[in-house]
Amino acid sequence: MALRTAEVNMSIDVELTDLAYGGDAVGRYEGRVLFVPGGIPGERVRVEIVEERRGHARANLLEILRPSPERVEPAFPELTNSGCQWQHIAYPAQLTWKAHIVRGLLVRIGKQPDALVHPTIGMPAQIQPWHYRNYAVFTVSSAGEIGFKLMESHDVQDLDECGLLHPALDQVYQLVRHKLMDYFGDTLGEMLQSVTIRGAIGAVSSTVAGMASSSIKAVPTLLILNARPGSMIENPHQLAQELMTIAPGIVGVIIERVGGRYGRVFVGQEYLTDVVLGRRFRISADSFFQVNPIQTSVLVEQAMGMLDPQRSEVVLDGYSGVGLFSTFLASQASRVIAVESQPSAVMDARAGSTLNNQNNITPLEGTLERILSQLHYRRERIDLALVDPPRAGCHPKALQALQTMAPRAICYVSCDPSTLARDIATLCAGNRYRLVAAQPVDMFPQTYHIECVALLVRVGTK
Ligand SMILES: C[S@@+](CC[C@H](N)C(=O)[O-])C[C@H]1O[C@@H](n2cnc3c(N)ncnc32)[C@H](O)[C@@H]1O
């Protein structure tokens, strides 16, 4: 039943009972579902309905009538509407809610009524779950503000510091921001579209305390500026040269789309070399790499523990990026076939094999759906598979090929539990695979985003 028009903009009191994937608290009003950003289950709140959609409505929080004991003061309120939707929830509760959401999705979408979901592995207790990122993209608005895009809007939240970036990279951000404002003045918004900062934190420290430390002053850093289409930056080389010297640790400055889509100017290196659990990885500006260095090690350990490749086995690493999982799989297995569609990441994976003295990884460039069908046609054997797709999940043809090639186990690493659940439903249909367990790993504290590793085994395999 749609809400009556009179109910929009009306203020009502509701009990919040759940949290949805997407971050909103959930309540009910006259039998209909209400989504309330900023609420916490267990709270009684006064809200104003602002939007009605088929079967549900969205409401703004006006007043908290009975707060949850899990409510905390946001550390960076300016980030609430640009990504940190859960900073009003105490960190231990964020972890509990993430596991609850994964379980709910696996039951409902994944059709796994008995899904075993382990408690979320959070950031180590001795560090604050902030300043954890090695990578951030800051948008430049046409008015010259620099910061994060606001959710469901094209506006930019102007930020002069960033509570999500590692302290050393936040320092770089602040210096770069001032430099760009000085350099371009009033024309900043006409000239630039975004500024990306990416640092190799694992290259300067391997311990948790070290990786979180604000005493690290110089993290090897790449700075990537995207020129606004149609803009004409005068002497981009000089700008890149000047940016190279403004903060310790900057190893390369890249300006993209200078004078057109393919124009690229760079000074210094075009890539970083990062370290995870003692292995080295080359990461180019366009290649994907995990953004939370402390939790990346945990993710790798979880996936390796679940899959446990044997010496004689051939392992598929699907959506392999620069070869993060391939590298660890290759130390245990006979061979790893690494499939990745982004050319720069495939080149990085090749370079990474050399850096780590590994000769049993075969990086293949192309989509997993296409390459798997070729491998199947050539009757290649795959004993185990790891897949780590983007948020959209696996292509249906890739899932179909996996079912046909029937590896004894599949480790599915996912950054979106709703597509994970959908793909698990497909893989388990027809009783071909069964879900053993899912393990959420918190890569994105203060946000509703959930990383999860799930193990599926072929039915009939011990
Ligand atoms: C979530 S990232 C995972 C990368 C890597 N496993 C890691 O942890 O660093 C997903 C990767 O899949 C790649 N990709 C996207 N669509 C693809 C497709 N259809 N086939 C193969 N790779 C794809 C992206 O370029 C990206 O590198």
The ligand as a MOL file (V3000), in Angstrom:
LIG
                    3D

  0  0  0     0  0            999 V3000
M  V30 BEGIN CTAB
M  V30 COUNTS 27 29 0 0 0
M  V30 BEGIN ATOM
M  V30 1 C 37.5760 -6.4890 -6.1090 0
M  V30 2 S 38.8770 -6.4160 -7.2530 0 CHG=1
M  V30 3 C 39.8620 -7.7710 -6.6690 0
M  V30 4 C 41.2860 -7.7930 -7.1340 0
M  V30 5 C 42.2220 -8.7180 -6.3800 0
M  V30 6 N 41.6340 -10.0070 -6.1240 0
M  V30 7 C 42.7100 -8.0960 -5.0910 0
M  V30 8 O 42.2410 -8.4970 -4.0160 0
M  V30 9 O 43.5550 -7.2030 -5.1480 0 CHG=-1
M  V30 10 C 38.1050 -6.9900 -8.7090 0
M  V30 11 C 39.0060 -7.0650 -9.9240 0
M  V30 12 O 38.2610 -7.6360 -11.0000 0
M  V30 13 C 38.6030 -7.0020 -12.2130 0
M  V30 14 N 37.4740 -7.2810 -13.1220 0
M  V30 15 C 36.3060 -6.6110 -13.2470 0
M  V30 16 N 35.4750 -7.2600 -14.1040 0
M  V30 17 C 36.1440 -8.3690 -14.5120 0
M  V30 18 C 35.8030 -9.4710 -15.3660 0
M  V30 19 N 34.6110 -9.5450 -15.9670 0
M  V30 20 N 36.7170 -10.4450 -15.5490 0
M  V30 21 C 37.9370 -10.3900 -14.9420 0
M  V30 22 N 38.3080 -9.3710 -14.1320 0
M  V30 23 C 37.4220 -8.3940 -13.9040 0
M  V30 24 C 38.8450 -5.5560 -11.8130 0
M  V30 25 O 39.6780 -4.9200 -12.7490 0
M  V30 26 C 39.5180 -5.7360 -10.4410 0
M  V30 27 O 40.9140 -5.8090 -10.5720 0
M  V30 END ATOM
M  V30 BEGIN BOND
M  V30 1 1 1 2
M  V30 2 1 2 3
M  V30 3 1 2 10
M  V30 4 1 3 4
M  V30 5 1 4 5
M  V30 6 1 5 6
M  V30 7 1 5 7
M  V30 8 2 7 8
M  V30 9 1 7 9
M  V30 10 1 10 11
M  V30 11 1 11 12
M  V30 12 1 11 26
M  V30 13 1 12 13
M  V30 14 1 13 14
M  V30 15 1 13 24
M  V30 16 1 14 15
M  V30 17 1 14 23
M  V30 18 2 15 16
M  V30 19 1 16 17
M  V30 20 1 17 18
M  V30 21 2 17 23
M  V30 22 1 18 19
M  V30 23 2 18 20
M  V30 24 1 20 21
M  V30 25 2 21 22
M  V30 26 1 22 23
M  V30 27 1 24 25
M  V30 28 1 24 26
M  V30 29 1 26 27
M  V30 END BOND
M  V30 END CTAB
M  END
